[in-house]
Amino acid sequence: MLYIINKLIKFRNADGFIWTNSEDDGIKLTRTTSRLLTYLLERNGEVVLRDDILAHVWDAHGLRTSNNSLNKYISDLRAIFRDFGVEDDIIFTVPRAGFRFFANTISTEINIKEKEKEKELVYLDKKLGNNIYFFHIFSLILIFFIISMYFSTRRAQDFYYLGKIDKCTVESLNKEFSEDRVVVLGLTKKILIDNNISCSKASKTYVKFDPPIYHGYMGRVFLSVCNRLDSSGSHLKPCLNIYETHYEINK
């Protein structure tokens, strides 16, 4: 997508290139900076929370960062806009909340390359048809099988005990969850109920949730329920796994 900001600055998020009159005078942003600017542009005029930015620009792409690092990226963007002739602030800091990108006008265009790419994707989608569908099904089965075997063989000391839900022992892959046991157990119980999974039999339930979920934002959840083969709990059956990438606690 090509964004035209204040009828002056052009930004193409496909490759992170930003310029004014000519591409020869432009610069190429890093992938992270490009994602950050795109996220702000799509929410022009809105107050965007820091946690939302971190979740969508970093966490959603398997990356981790800090508020200090986010401040550095925002500072870099402000400097870029000043270099391109934007004298007034265009990115405002909202204390104890986040940031607000404010441009007088933002227009968008789909460039020729993107149109051609879209046509090519439509063609490939029709050509591959059911083969893609079956490939994804096979991949999911393989992933769940590997995860199940992983939990069946992983050492107990690698997990962190959170508590019990009926006969289900709940353990976490995140050590920091020990500080939020009540919240994590409540969310675990909700997911079990939503998926009609009973804790009437002795089992171990392993969980891993993205922290932004606790604040009402979307994030990734992983839950694996493994029934025991013996009373010691040292041997487990293949596990039932649940994985969602855009889970919301209030859905």
C-alpha positions, 0 to 999 in steps of 0.5 A: 500500500502507498500512503500519501501523508499531508500531500507531501510524504509518500510511504510504501509499506511493502518495502518500507520506502519513504520519500517526498518528491523523488524516490532517489531522495528517499530512505528505506525503513527497517521492517520494524519501523515500517510496521510501526509507521503503518500501524500508526497511519491506519489509526490516524487521530486515535490514541494508540496504547503502548501495549497495543503497539507492542502486541501488534508490531512486535509480539505478533511477529515473534519479537520482544521489546521494551517501552524504552525501545519503543520510545527510540523507534518513535523518536526515529520516526519523528526525526525522519518526518522533520528531515522531510520538512514536517515542522510541526509534531506529527506523533504526540506522546499521550502520558501514561497511555501511548501515542497519537499520530495526527496528519491533516490528510492521509490518502492511499493508493495500490501501486501496480506491483501490488495489483499484479501480485494480487492477481497472481495470488488469486491465480495460484489460489485457484490453481492449487485449490484443495491441495493447499487445504489438505497441506494445511490439515496435514501440517496441523496434525503433524504440529499437534503430534510433535507438541503432544510427544514433546509434552509427554517426554518433557521433564516435570521441572521444566514446568511451573505449577499453578494449581488445580481445576477439579482433577486437572493439574495446571502447569505453565511454560511461563515462570512469570505466570506464578504471579498471576495464578488466579487470572491464568487459572480462570482463563484456563477454566474458561477455555476448557469449558468453551471447548467442552473439555472435562477435568473429571479425570486426572490429567495435566494441563499445560498453558502458555498465554500472551500477557496482553490478553489479561488487559483485554487485547488479542494475543496467542493462547496455547493449552494442552490437556494430557491424560495420565496413563498411570497414577504417578503421572509420569506417563501421559497419553497423546495430548489434546491441544488448543492454539489460537493466534487472535484470542480475546478474553472477553469473546 
